[in-house]
Amino acid sequence: MINKAIYFLSGLPRTGSTLLGSILSQNPKIHVTPTSPLYSLLVNTNEHFNLLNVQYTFDQEAVSRRIYHAMIKAFYADIEKPIIFDKHRGWTKHVPAISEYLNPRPRIICTNRPIAEVITSYLVLADKDESNFIDTHLKKLKQPITNEARAHLLWTTYLKTPYEVTVEGLNNFRDNILLVDYRDLVYSPNKTLTKIYDFCEIENFEHKWNGIENRCAEAKDEAWGLKNLHTIRPTLKMQSMNPLAYLPKEAVEYFNKQNII
């Protein structure tokens, strides 16, 4: 087993995970990743092992265990800090695998926000980026470029899967997941961070709420297809646009029926 304490950061896009990760990274003992490929590497490796097992004779359990541990150790070999928060939206449904290979007491921090606000935050950015992935996708579908069309595309194609993964995790592994509401992070940061440290059983740390640096930025942010998708403000304050300024009341009500809490 590797000699680092590994925790996890998850949740839907636009719910504050980059902001929370940047705040946690102020702690000199903590390293928070940008969106990490470790999850995909482990899942893909598991799929290949299952394929190999059909044709080849070998001790799959023993070999895969050694390889998973070696992969994890190598993946974090250049990280000198003793505590890691690995960020990926898929972790919430794989608590048993986390327990076996990464942390015997899985602790996942899952950021949360009303769905209508999540979608509206995308719409605000899309209006500032002519080449955004949302409009590009709508054009391929030969659909009109309207906020309502954007919103429904975002929900059905880009948000529903991580939403379902999060809900599945909460339904099956609630004791291993701490929901962190975006508003709580902004309006009650001390209380929220204390709750996170207590949940993870990590010694508390005095954070600052001004001059916040994006310490877990996405180096290849342009690959996400929307400018400033992971940009954060240096000071904690709520600047969310009212969804009703972008979407009809019926659409806002529909999306908020999907809220996790």
N, C-alpha and C positions, 0 to 999 in steps of 0.2 A: 504494500500500500504506500502511496506517496506521502511525503511528510509535510504537506500543506493542508490547511483547512479550507475546504471548498464549499461555497454556498452558491446560490443561484438567483438570478434576476430575470423576471419574466413579465408577462402581461401584454395587452394589445399595444399596437403602435400608437403614438401620440398620447400616451397616458402618463408620461413623466419618468420613464425608465432612464433616459439619458441624463435628465436633471438629477435624479436620485443617485445614479451611478457616479456623477461628478461630485456630488456632495460627499458620498461615502469615500471617494478617493482622496479627500482631504486628510483622512486618517493615514498616517505614514505606514501603518501595518497592513493596509488594505489595497489590493489591486482589483479594479473593476474593468472587465474587458468591454470593448465595443461588441456589437453582435458577433458572437463567436461561432466558428465552424466546428468546434469540438462535438457538439450534439450531432451534427450531420455525419461527421467522421465515424462516430460510434454506431449510429443507426445503420449507415451504409455498410460498415464492417460486419455488423450482425447479419445483415441480409446476405452478404457474400458467404459468411460461414454457413448459413442455412443452405445455400446452393451447393457449396462444397460437400456438405454432409450427405447429399443425395448420391454422389458418385464416389467419394473417397472415404477410406476407412481410417479414422483417427479419433483421438479423445477430444471431441469438440469442446466439452465443458472446460477441461484443464487448459487446453491450448488457447481457447478464446479468452479465458480469464487472464492468462499471462500476457497475451497481446493487448488486451484492453488496458491493463495496468501499465504496461510499457508505453502505450500510446499516450495515456494521460500524463505520465511522468515526463515524457519527452515534450509534450505539448506545452507544459508549464515550466520547462527547464530553465528558461531565461528570466523567469519571474522570481525575484529575490524576496518579495514580501511574503509573510507567512499566511496571509488570509486572501483568498481569491473569491470574487463574485463573478461567475460565468454567466453572461447574458445570452439568452436564447428563448424564444417564445414557445418552444416545444417541451421544456423541462417538466412542466406541471403534470403531464400524463405519464412520466417515466420514473416515478418515485421508487419503485422496487429496484430498478437498474441503478439509480443513484445510490441507494442504500448498499447495494452489493459492490459497486466499483468505485464510488467517488466519496461518499460520506455516509457512515452507518446511521446517522440521524439527519436525514435530509431536511434542509431548510431552504424554502423558496420564497423570495420576496416578489410579490406580484402586484404591479402598479395597476390602478383602476381609475376609470373616469366614465361619465355618462356617454353612451354611444353617439348621441347626437352631437356632443361636443367634440368627440374624436373626429367625426366626419367633417364637422365645420372647420376644424383646424387644418384639415387637408384642403378644403375649399379655399381658405384664406391664402394658403401657399400656392395653390394652383393658379389663382388670379394673378400672381406675381411671376409666374414662370410659363411662358408660352409653349415650351416644349415638354410640359409635365406629362408623366406617364398616364394619367387619368384621361386627358383629352386625346392623347395618342391612341389609347385603347378604344375609346368611343368612336373615333374616326374609322378605325379598322372595322368596327361593328356597324358602321354607317348609321350611328345614332346621333341625335342632336346634342350639342354641347350646352347643356343647361345644368344648373346646380343640382336639380333633382335627379337628372340622369347620372351625373357624377356621383351623387350620394349613393344611389342604388347599386351602381357598379362597384364602388368601394366596398359596400357591405357584402354583396353576394360573392365577389371575386377575390377581394383582398383582406377582408376583416373577419369573415364568418369562420374560416378555418382556425385562426388563432383564438377566436372567441370560443369555439367548440372545444378546443384543446384545453383552454383555461377552465371552462365549465366542467369538463370531464375530470380534470385534476381536483377541482374543489369538491366535486361529488364523491370522489373516491379516496382522496388523501388530504382532507381538510386540515388535519392536525399538522401537516407538513408545510402548509402554505399560509403566508401572512399577506392579506390584502392591504395595500397602502393606497388610500384615496388621494388623488391629485390635490384636492382642496385641503386635506389634512396636511399634506407635505408643505403647501404654500402658507397656510394660515397658522398651523401649529407644528412648526418644524422640530422644535426641541422635543415635544412629546412624541412625535412620530419617529424620530431617530432613536429615542430611548426605547420605544417599543420594538424597533428593528433589532437593536443590540440585545435586548432581553430575549427576544425570540431566538436569535442565533447563539445566545449565550457567549457573547463577545463583550469584553470590557468596553464601557462607554467612552466616548470621545467628545470633546467640546468642538463642535463645528461652527463655521462662520456662515452668515447668510448674505453677505455682500462680497463682491469680487469673486464670485463663483466662476471657476475655470472649467471648460469642457475637457476633462481629463480622460474621458473614454470616448472621444470623438471617432466617427467613422472615417478612416483615412480615404476610403473609396466612396465617399458619399454620393458622387455623381451616378454611381451604378444603381442607386435606388430610384432614379428617374424623377426626382423632385428637389429643387434647390432649397437649401436651408432646412431640410427635413429633420436634422439632428442638431440644429443650432439652439443654444440655450441663452437665456438672459443672465447677466452677472449678478442680478439682485432678485431675491424671491418676491414675486408679486403676481397677482392674478391678472392676466390680460386676455382672457378668453373672449372670443366674439360670441354674441348671442346667436344660437342656431336659428332663431326665428328671423334674423336679419338675412339669412341665406336660403332658408328652406320653408315651405309651407307648414302650417301648424300640424296638418295631418301627418306629414313626413316626420316631423320632430317627435310627435307622439308615438308613431310606429317604431322609430329607432330607440326611443327611450323605454319601450316595452321590453327591449332586449337587454337592458342594463343588468349587470351581474349582481349588483346590490342596489 
